[in-house]
Amino acid sequence: MKDIKSNNTYTNQLSALEKKQLKKNIFTSIEKQSNRSFKNYNLVFSVALALVIVLAGFSWFYLNATPTNTITDFVESSKAINVNSSDKVVLVLGSGENLKIDEESSTINYSNTGEKITVGNTKQVNQETTNNNKIVYNTLLVPYGQRSKISLSDGSTVWLNSGTKMIYPAVFNGKRREVYLEGEAIFDVAHNKEQPFIVMSENQEVKVLGTVFCVTNYGDENTVNTVLKSGSVEISFNNPTSNNIDKMKITPGTKASFNKHNKSILSEKVNVDNYFSWRDGVFIFKNNDLEYIIKRISRYYNVDIQIDDEILSSETFSGYLDLNDNIENVLLNIQASTNMTYSYEGKKIIIN
């Protein structure tokens, strides 16, 4: 660390059983009505005809409607997937196949149809983009100690930091390009005003047409941060005081912080380079407390680090760290600017 200073669809589809019961009800109704006076014949016939038309309409819709599944449904069904289940970057295909990706070839590129995936410079994988007329979703898992870069089927590029999970369709169809993020990623979104790009997280959505921004949403942190470098984004979030979905637009050089507990959002002007620097192998800090710094270092290097001194953990620092250094050199750089000491307990590092 250099120059570091301490600053104290529809669809309710009818099943075969439901159709059978509906048909039975129709003809039971006709039979009952037919036993009544002949003067009601026209009414009975009209009701029966209308019901038959309804049944035919439901049957046609059931046979011809395209079943759909939303990204929200897929996220709910895949919550048990642990981003740190492997020490390598893992790409989970729609078929359920897990591709473990080596660190030196962690760049992933999708064809514009989503059917061909190129991993690194040579490896190529094919997949179907629909399954029984349902959307196929892929999941990219980037564990602690790893990073990855992916080009999606629409031409958008995403850099994923350590401890990040992203869910996305193999190919973007429909009116929105939706992805779901847990962790941290930088997005360079291909412009398409007819099909906005949506980054979803719990209780928040970030909507863009084409721009560069960073979203940080780790499960062990209280806020979801969105930092805008260029273009514009619209953030939607749940407002518990009004029970409505509120929206906020931010401009370049702004960070919006969504509080997961009270569902409030605040914005402030920031130096965006501090939030994008990890992509280039540098951490830049500006009046950040040591707890925040150590947490990011811990993820980046996949090392368990614990601060035992509460006062030390709340001290703030400014400076930068070269992430090409090993963890030992990083800790020595921090130690040179503080009164901290550290020791090893097995594989865990204790700071006090």
NORRA-V58024 format. One record per residue. RES is the residue in one letter. SS is DSSP state (2 for helix, 1 for strand, 0 for the rest). Layout:
RES&SS, RES&SS
This chain:
M&0, K&1, D&1, I&1, K&1, S&1, N&0, N&0, T&0, Y&0, T&0, N&0, Q&0, L&0, S&0, A&2, L&2, E&2, K&2, K&2, Q&2, L&2, K&2, K&2, N&2, I&2, F&2, T&2, S&2, I&2, E&2, K&2, Q&2, S&2, N&0, R&0, S&0, F&2, K&2, N&2, Y&2, N&2, L&2, V&2, F&2, S&2, V&2, A&2, L&2, A&2, L&2, V&2, I&2, V&2, L&2, A&2, G&2, F&2, S&2, W&2, F&2, Y&2, L&2, N&2, A&0, T&0, P&0, T&0, N&0, T&0, I&2, T&2, D&2, F&2, V&2, E&2, S&2, S&0, K&0, A&0, I&0, N&0, V&0, N&0, S&0, S&0, D&0, K&0, V&1, V&1, L&1, V&1, L&0, G&0, S&0, G&0, E&0, N&1, L&1, K&1, I&1, D&0, E&2, E&2, S&2, S&0, T&1, I&1, N&1, Y&1, S&0, N&0, T&0, G&0, E&0, K&1, I&1, T&1, V&1, G&0, N&0, T&0, K&1, Q&1, V&1, N&1, Q&0, E&0, T&0, T&1, N&1, N&0, N&0, K&1, I&1, V&0, Y&1, N&1, T&1, L&1, L&1, V&1, P&0, Y&0, G&0, Q&0, R&0, S&1, K&1, I&1, S&1, L&0, S&0, D&0, G&0, S&0, T&1, V&1, W&1, L&1, N&0, S&0, G&0, T&1, K&1, M&1, I&1, Y&1, P&1, A&0, V&0, F&0, N&0, G&0, K&0, R&1, R&1, E&1, V&1, Y&1, L&1, E&1, G&1, E&1, A&1, I&1, F&1, D&1, V&0, A&0, H&0, N&0, K&0, E&0, Q&0, P&1, F&1, I&1, V&1, M&1, S&1, E&0, N&0, Q&1, E&1, V&1, K&1, V&1, L&0, G&0, T&0, V&1, F&1, C&1, V&1, T&1, N&1, Y&0, G&0, D&0, E&0, N&0, T&1, V&1, N&1, T&1, V&1, L&1, K&1, S&1, G&0, S&0, V&1, E&1, I&1, S&1, F&1, N&1, N&1, P&0, T&0, S&0, N&0, N&1, I&1, D&1, K&1, M&1, K&1, I&1, T&0, P&0, G&0, T&1, K&1, A&1, S&1, F&1, N&1, K&0, H&0, N&0, K&0, S&0, I&1, L&1, S&1, E&1, K&1, V&0, N&0, V&0, D&2, N&2, Y&2, F&2, S&2, W&2, R&2, D&2, G&0, V&1, F&1, I&1, F&1, K&1, N&1, N&1, D&1, L&2, E&2, Y&2, I&2, I&2, K&2, R&2, I&2, S&2, R&2, Y&2, Y&2, N&0, V&0, D&0, I&1, Q&1, I&1, D&0, D&0, E&2, I&2, L&2, S&2, S&2, E&0, T&1, F&1, S&1, G&1, Y&1, L&1, D&1, L&0, N&0, D&0, N&0, I&2, E&2, N&2, V&2, L&2, L&2, N&2, I&2, Q&2, A&0, S&0, T&0, N&0, M&0, T&0, Y&1, S&1, Y&1, E&1, G&0, K&0, K&1, I&1, I&1, I&1, N&0
